[in-house]
Amino acid sequence: MEESGAQAFIQSLIDAVNKISSIGEYGKMNKKDCIHLTRRLKLLVPLFEEVRDMKQPLAAEALICFEALASVLKDAKHLLQDCHDGSRLYLALEKESTGHRFQGVAAALAHALDGLPYGLVEVSDEVREQVELVQCQLKRAKEMVNVQDCHLYEDRMMTLANEVEMDKHHALLEQLAEDLELKTMSDLKQESQALQNTIMEKGGTADDSLELISCVLRKLEKVVASDSLEADTPYLEMARLTIGPSADKSSPPLIPDDFRCPISLELMKDPVIVATGQTYERVCIQKWLDAGHRTCPKTQQILPHSVLTPNYVLRSLIAQWCEANDLELPKKIGCSHGGKSSGACIENPGLSVGERSTVEILVQKLRTGQLDIQRAAAGELRLLAKRSIENRRCIAEAGAIPLLVGLLSTRDPRTQEHAVTALLNLSINDNNKGQIVLAGAIDPIVEILKSGSMEARENAAATLFSLSVVDENKVTIGASGAIAFLVDLLRDGTLRGKKDAATALFNLSIYQGNKPRAVRAGVVPELINLLLDRSTGMIDEALAILAILATHQEGRVAIGQAEAIPVLVDLIKSGSPRNKENAAAVLLALINNDHAHLATTCQLHAIEPLTELAHTGTPRARRKANALLDYLIEQ
């Protein structure tokens, strides 16, 4: 390379670092990583300056090294810009993959500097020592696997998205808003725009975690709007309309401008984003494009492509606004080409061509045999399968189920979690249950239930429950050894794990042959512990299982040996109506089959609460209470 060209090239590296340094403040999510990377890159500027000012031409070997550094600087700038401008909720959800990106940049930078031929460049000892210091720091960063809180935000957002009663997690929402610095409606408006930009950067293919993010964003808007005094922004007005119905019930609510299609001025049913970032009703913009137009109707800019990306955030906001204002939820009109709609699409809108293509691409990635690619694809299918009936049908038709079942046996915990959860979500569709069982899923799911990560065990338990809705599967699952491991989860799991295990055990115990299996696995003492520890909030579940087990001789013997009668009588006195009903059912089953329990029940002064239950309980509870009173009065 000529001297002037080499100088210009090295100067471009200095300019690149200066642009990186001027990006600005970063959010809390990746702030530490961003600051460290920026600082290390700035420490390389003296090296670039001394090489730029060399009198001798830059040798070819040295040029290769600096070209590698230029490539790393490009990647670093893109990463840092994503952290600065990107959706904070998306960055939180993708915290682990973003951390890997930082590690990748650090490793590439260290490798490029390792190849620096100091004998061919004129640099001072001071600069060389500084570069070597940067190399040491980069290698330490490369070797360090920072897994701290990698899944914390995903768990938080899953909890928030699935919780119907928002008041239960108001504090968690406030903490999330504080952590991600989304504390004003202005912040949330920027977050919504950043989320749309993320979609566009993916070439029109919506990320599979957007539904989760949009749900959490909606709830954050409620919290922030209720606490905020920023009444001057149109976005706040939109949030207020989202929160509750119009005060004037006599007139229809005013549709927010952001919810209207710029072409039809009507409420959007299926909002999509074009290449310029503007949002339109799908049918309207498709007619515009089919008519031969290649510009954005609102901005008049030429569209570089005609891909239409679903605006999931806006669609969710519109749906909630309609629900809050007692309006019928908007339904997609269906596929439209040249103004003609397909009747099949009207009856069953299904998936767009782009969404089906996304599923097919992800299924192809499952076939690659490369674990990192399979892990990512399984994670995306997991979220897609959670989103809609159409997605679950499409994913199954694309042949994903046997491939996901194959991933259950991998030793990578995260891949296992994604695969078993994807199968759980797919199993919601009854037609998929049979495919999952026929693909040989039960044994590997049981193995995950036995020794997987806690999240994987929880979702394995939930999957077994879903599959056991089919009666013949109750037999298969019971014979697989799953019940003992469900009892382990009931004892040792998180609260969510206990609930998943209890639900699966209840369903499996409906089959008579599984009742002695559950008893022999030690389920009865664990259920009594749940009755005694009311802080778990699982009295309903525990009593429901005991009521089923009490219809089997081994179950009744185990319940009696666990000294359950005092607990049952106490629940008949002070439990909820459902608690009283099931407690009375279990107690009656015990006394019916072993009169030795009568004396214990009498000593606990059960006649008075049973008399009250016989008058005020549910119909089933009254029948059980009267039968118990007959025994006790005769005694």
N, C-alpha and C positions, 0 to 999 in steps of 0.2 A: 504494500500500500504506500502511495506517495505520502511525503511528510505532511503536506497540508491536509490531505484526506485523513491521515491518522490523527492529527490534532483535532480535526472537526469531530471525528468519531469519539475520541476520548472526552471532548467537551460535551458531547451528547450524553455521556454517562454522568457527568457532573450535573447537567441540566435535569436529568432524570431524577437524581437524588434530591435536587432542590425542589422539584415538583412534588416528590413524595413528602418532603419536609413541610410543604405548604398545605398539605391536605386539611389540616386542622384538628380540632378535638375529636376524640373517639368516644363512643358510648362505653358504659361500664363493662359490657359483656366481654369484649376482647381488648380492652384498653391496655392491659399490661403487655400482652403479646405485641400489640401494635407499637407501643412506645419502645420496647426492646428492639424490635426489628428496625424501626426508623433510626434509633440511636446508632445501631451497628452499621447501618448503611452510611450514615453521615460521617462515621469514623473512617470510611474509605475515601472520602473526598480528597484529603491530602495526597493519597496515593495517585489518584487520577490526575491531580494538578501537577505533580512532579513528572509523571509520565508524559502528560501533554506538553510540558515545557522542555522535554529532552531535545538535545541537539541532533542526536543520531536517529535514523529511521527506526520505526518500530518493527522488530523482527517478527517473522511469520508465526513462530511458536508462541510469542507473547500475544500476538494479535488473536490467536485462537482462544487464549485464556480470557482476554477482555471481551471477546464476542460472547463467550459463555456467561460472563458477568452481566453483559447487556441483556441477555435472555432472562437471567434471574431477576434483574431490576424490573423488567417488564412484568414478570409474574408477581413480584412483590408489590408493585404499584397497583395492579389489578386487585390483589388480595386486600390491601389496605383501603383501597377505594370502596370495595364491597363492605368492609367493616364500618366505613364512615357513612356511606350513603344507603346501605342495605336495610331491609326490614329488620328491626331489632328482635321481633318475635321469631322471625325465620332464623336469624343468627343464633338465638337462644336454643331453638329446636335442633339446629344443626351444629351445636357447639362442638361435638366430637369431631365431625368432619372438618370444621374450620380449624380446629386444633391440629389435625393431620396436615392441613394445607400449610400452616405455619411451620410445622416440622419439615415438610417437603421443601419449602423455600430455604430454610436454614441449612438443610442437608445439601441442596444444590449450590448454595452460596459457599459453603465450606469446601465442597469438592472443587469448585472453580478456583478458589483461592489456593488450594493445595497445588494446583498446576501452575502457579505463578513463577516464571523463571527469573529469579532475582538477578542472575548473572547477565541477563539480556536487557534489563531496564535499569535506569539510573534513579534509585530512590535512596534517601538518607536512612541511616540506622534507626533514627527516631520513628520514621514512618514505617519501616519494616517491623519494628517492635509493636507498633500500634496495630498493624494488619495481623500479626501473629496473635495478638491479644484477642482480636475479633474472631480469628479462627478457633481459638480455644473456647470462647464463649459460644460460638455456633455449634461446635461439636458437643458441648455439654447440653445445649438446647436440643440437639438432634437425638441424643441418647435418652433424654428425660421424657418419660411417658406420663403426661399430665392427665390423669383420669378423674381428677377431683371434680365432682358435681357434673360429670359429663351427661348423665341422664336425669339430673335433678329437674331441669326445666321441662324436659319432655314429660316426666311424671306429673309435674305441677299442671302443665297445660292439658294433659289427658284428664286429670281430676277435674279441672275447671270446666272443660268442654262437656264432660259427661254428667256434671252436677246440674240437675234441674233447678233446685232451690239455691239461688245464688247467695242468699244471706248466709248459708253455711260456710261459704268460702270468701266472704267479703274481705277478711283480713289477708287472705292469700292473694286476692286480686290486688289489694293495695300494696302488698309487698312486691308483687310482680311489676306493678307500675313504677314503684320506687327503684327496683333493681335495674329496670330497662330504661329509666328516665322517660316514661310515658305518662306524665303527670298532668298535662293540660290538653285541651281539645286541639290546640295547634300541633302539639306533639303527635297526637293520634291522626290528624289529617296528613302529616308528613309520613307517618307510618303506613297509612293506607296507600299513599302514592308510591312509597318505596316497595310495597308489596306488589303493586301492579307492574312496577319496573322490573321486579324480579321475574315475573311471568314473561315479560317481553324479552328479557335477556336469555331466556331458555328457548328462544325461537318459536314461541307460540304454544309450547307444550306446558300445560299447567303442572306445577309441582304437586305431588300427592299429599303433602302435608298442609296445603292451603285451606282445606275445609276446617281442619283443627285450628289453624291460626285465625281464620276469620271468625270462628265461634268465640275464641278467647278475646279477640279484638272487640267484638260486639259487647262482651261483658265488661271489658275495660272501659268502653265508652259510657256504659251506664254508670259505673262507679265514678269516673272522672266528671261526667256531666252533672251528676248529683251534687258533687262537691265544688264545682267550678263556678266562677262568677263571670267567665268570659262569654258574655251574651251577645257579642257583636259579630261573631263569625257565622257564616251560613252553615258550616259543618256542625256547629253546636246546635243550630236549629234542627238539622237532620237528626242529630242524636236525641234531642228532646222528643221529636216525633216518633223516634224508635222506642223511647222509654214507655210511653203510654198513649192511650187513645185521646182523641180530641175532646176538649171540654164541652164543645157545642155538639151535642148528639143529634141535633135537629138538621144539621147540614153535613154534607160529606166532607171528610178531612181534605185539606189542601195537600196535594202531592208535592213533595220537595222537588226542586228543580233537578237535583242530582239524580233523581229516580226516573226522570223523563228522558225518552229517547230524543236526541237533537233533531232527528228527521221527522218522526211522527208526533212528537210532543206528548205521547201517551206513556203511561207507566210501563216500564220495561219488564218483560216476562223472562227473557233469556239474554241478559246483557253480555256483550262480547267486546273485546278490545282489539282495535286495528293497529297497524304498524306504527301509527303516529302517537299511540297512547290514548286516543279518544275512545269513549265507550258508546255503543249503539245497541239498539234492539237487533238481534241476529237476523230476523226476517227482513227488516228494513235495509240494513247494510248489505245483505246478500242480494236483494233486488237491485240496489245501486251498483254493485259490482257486476251482476249478471247483465246489466244494461250496457256494460262496456266501459264504465267509469274507472279510472285508475288513480283517483285523488281522494283525499279525506274530505267528506262533505263540510265539516266544520272549519278545518284549517286550510283547505285547498292545497295541502302539500301532496306531492306525488307519493303513492304508497309503494315502498320497495318490494312488498309481497302482499298477498291477499289472505294470509292466514288469520283466522278469527279465533281469539283466545278467550275462553269463558272467564268472566269477571266474577269469581266466586265470592269475593268480599262484598261487592255491591249486591249480588244476588241474595246473599244471606241477610243483608241489611233490609232489602226490600221485603223479603219474606217476613221478617220480624215486625216491620212497620205495618204490614197488612194484618198480621195476627193481632197486634196491639190495637189496631183501629177497627177490629171486627169485620175486616174485609176478607173475601175469599183469597187464599194464597195464590199467587200467580203461577200459572202452569205454562210450560213450554208449548208453543204452538206446534213444534215439530220441524221436520226438514222441509225446506222450501227452496225450490230452484226455478228461477224465472217466473216467480209469482204463483207456481203450481205446487200445492202441498200434497204429499203422499198420505193416503188414508191410513196406512199402517203407522206412519209416524205420528199422526194425530192421536191414535189410540194408545200407542206406546212409544213415546219420544225416544227412548233408549239412549244410546251414546252417539256423539258426533263421530265423523270419520276420524278426526284428530285424536279423540279419546280412545277409539278402538285401536288406532295405530299405536298409541302409547302402550296399551296393554300388550299388543303383539310384540313390540320391541322389548318390553320388560320380560315377557316369557322367553324370548330368544336369549336374553341375558342370563336367565336361570340355567340355560343349556350350555353355557360357555365352559364350565368346569373351573373357572377362576373364582376363588372364594370371595374376594373383595367385591367383584362385580355381582356375584350371586347374592351377597349380603345386602348390597344397596338395592338390587331389584326386588328382593323379598320384602325389604322395608317399605318400598314404594307400593308394592302390591297390597301389603298389609293395610296401608292407609286408604288406598283405592277401594278395597273390599269393604271397608267400614262405611264408605260414603253412601252407597245406594244399591238398590236391588239390581239395577241394570249392570252396574260394575261387577257385582258378584256373579251374575249370569255370564257376562262377557269373559271374565277371567277364567271361569271354569271351562267355557267353550274353547278358549284359546289353548287349553291343555296344561294349565299351571298346576293343577292339583297333584298329579304324580311327581312333578318336579319339586314342589314344596315338601311333599312327604319324604322325598329323598334327602332333603336338607335337614330333616329332623335328626338325622344320625350324625351330623357333623359335630366336631368337637369345639367349634367356635361358638361361645355362648350367645353372642349377639345375633348370629345367623339363626341359631335355634329359636331365639325369642321371636324374631321376625317371622320365621316359617310357621311356628305353632300359632302365633297370633293371626297371621294371614288365614290359616286354615280355620281358626275360630270364627273369624269374620265371614269367611265363605260358607261356613256351616249354617249360618243363619238362614240361608236359602235351603229349603227342605230337599230340593232336587240335588243339591250338592252333598248332602249327608251320605248318601249311598256311594257316591264316587269316592269320597274321602276314605270310607271304610274299605271299599274294594281295592283302593290303592295301597292298602296295608298300613294305614296310619296308626291303628290303635296301639300296637306294641311299642313303636318309637315314642308315641305320646306318653305312654306309661313310663318309659325309661326317663323321659324328661321330667315327669312328675316325681320320679324317684330321686334324681340327682342333678337336675338342671338348676339354673339360677332361680332366685325367688320369683322374678317376673315371669320367667318361662314356666315354672311350676304352677303359678297362679293361672296363667292362660291355658296351660295343659288341663288343669282341673275344669276350667270353664268350657273348654272344647269337649271334654268327655261328657259334661252335662248336656251340651247341645246335641251331641251325637246320640246320647241315651234317650232322647225324646222318642226315637224309633224303638219299639219294644224289643225287637230281636237284638238290637245293639246292647240293651241292658244285660242280656245273657253273655254276649261276647266280652263286654268290658268287665263284667263281674268275674269271668273266668280268667281274665288276663293278669290278675293280681293288683289291679289298680286300687281296690278299696283300701288295702293296708296303707298305701302311700297317700291316699286322700285323708285317712285318719292322722297320719303324720303331719300333713299340712294343716289340718284342723287344730292340731296341738301346737305346732311350732311356727306357723305362718304369720304373716302380717294380718291386720284386720281384713284387708281385701282378700288375702289368701284363705283365711278362715271361712269367709263368706262363700267364696268360690267352691271350696271343699265341701261345705255344708250343703250347698245347692246340688252339687253332683251326688253326694251321698244320699240325699233325700230322694232324688230321681231314681238312682240305682236300687234303692231299698224297696221301691214299689214292687219289684220282682221278688217273689218269695224266696228264691234260691240265693239271693244276695244278702238277705237279712242275717243268717248265721255267719256269713263271711264278715259282715260289718261288726257283729258282736265279738267274734273271735279276734278281730283286729284291734279290739279295745276301744271301740267308739263310745260305749256308754259312759265310762268315767269322764271322758273329754266333754261329752254333752252335759253331764251334771256340773262340771266345772264352769261351763258357759252359763248355766242357770244361776250359779252362785256369784259369778263375776258379772254383774249387770252393766259394768262400764263398757263391755264389748258391744252391747246393743244387739245381742244375738239370741235373746230368749225365744223369740218366735221360731227361728230356725231350729234351735235345739229341741224345743218341745214338739215341733212338727215331725222331726226324725224319730224322737222317742215314741210318739204316738204310732208311727208305722212299725217300729221294732216291737212294740208291745203286742202286736198281733201274732207274734211268733214265740213259741215256748222259750227258746234260748234267749230271746230278747227280754222277756218278762223276768226270767231268772236273773239275768245280768242287771236289770234295773233295780230289782229288789235287793240284790247283793250290794249295789252301790249306795244303799240307804237313801233312796230318792224320795221316799214318802214325805218327810218333813219339808223338803223343798217344794214338792207338788202342792201340799196343803197351804203353804205360805203363798204360792202363786194363785191358788183359788181364792185366797183372802184379798190379795192386793194387786194381782196382775191385771193386764188389759183384758177386754172381753175375749179376744182370741186366745190369750194365755190361759185364762180360766177354762175355756172350752177344751183345749188340748190337755191341760193338766188333769182335768176331771176324766177325760178319756183314758189317759195312761193309768190313773189311780184305779178306775173301774176295771181295767184289764188285769191289773195286779190282784185285786181283791176277788174278782171272778174266778181266778185260777188258783189262788192260794189264800185261804181264809186266815192264815196266820198274820196276814197284813192288816186284818180288821182291827185287831187290838191296838196296833201302833196308830192307826188312823183315829180311833176313838180317843186315845190318850192325847192326841194333838188338838182335841176340841174342834173337829172338822164339821160337826153337825150344823153349827150356826152359819158359817160361810157357805156351806152347801145348800142350806135352806134359802139363803138370799139368792144364790145362783139359780136355784130352781124357779125363782120368781122373776129375776131380772136378766138372766143370761140369754145367749143366742138360743134358737130352737134346739140345736144339737147339744149345747151346754145344759139346757134344762132337762133334756132326756137323760144325760149322763148323771146329773146331780140327783135326780129323782131315783134313779137306780141305785146310786151310792147310798142315799138316805134309807132306802128299803133295807139294805144290808146292815147299816149302822143301827137303825132302830130295833131290828130283830136281835142284834148283838146285845 
